[in-house]
Amino acid sequence: MGFQNYEWMHQDRSGIDLGGYGLRLRPIDMQKFGVLYLNRGMWRGHPLISREWVERSFVPWNHSRPNARDPDYGWFWWAYTTRAGWSTHAEVGWKGQRIAVLPGERLVVTMTAAFEDGAENRIFNELMDQFVLPAIRRDQRRLGDPVTRADLAALLETVRTGPSRVAAGIEPRMLPSITPKERHVSFRR
């Protein structure tokens, strides 16, 4: 799939990567991963993982949130229903990394961040509910609308200039994937 500058962060003593967490990817590679799942394991016309694996991965079986009525966690994918009622499967990573797959809309949304204040879910949900999903629905306000553009600009300005969400002492290699890591692999163009 052409991933570059990837890193598995947590290995056991024998050097085996812990596959459940700790994979660092560039945002473009996160997007590719989401597209792989959106296309049920196919990448550029070739099967990389089985359709059955993808479908099983998306089936929630574990109640992970307190008082959840329905299971919300499958094989490393969280199940969400947006305010608009659309089914979303999301990889939820450390401090704001997200890959959201909306099969019914043929859409993958990727976010990378380093929130230290717990705002990652609120910000991602706000971006999805107020801007991404309305942009693809015909009956909702569009991003070309001046009020919508102003709302988006205000939210992005708050994220950009508001108080830092990165706490002092954060491990530099934990910041999004452009940060040099201990085991650095150069980006290729």
ABEGO torsion letter per residue (X at the ends): XGBBGBBBABBBAAGBBBAABGBBBBAAAAAAAAAAAAAGGBBGGBBABBAAAAAAAABBABBABBGBABBABBBGBBBBBBAAGBBBBBBBBBGGBBBBBBAAAGBBBBBBBBBAAGAAAAAAAAAAAAAAAAAABAABBBAABAAAAAAAAAAAAAAAABBBABBBGBBAAABBAABBBABBBBBBX
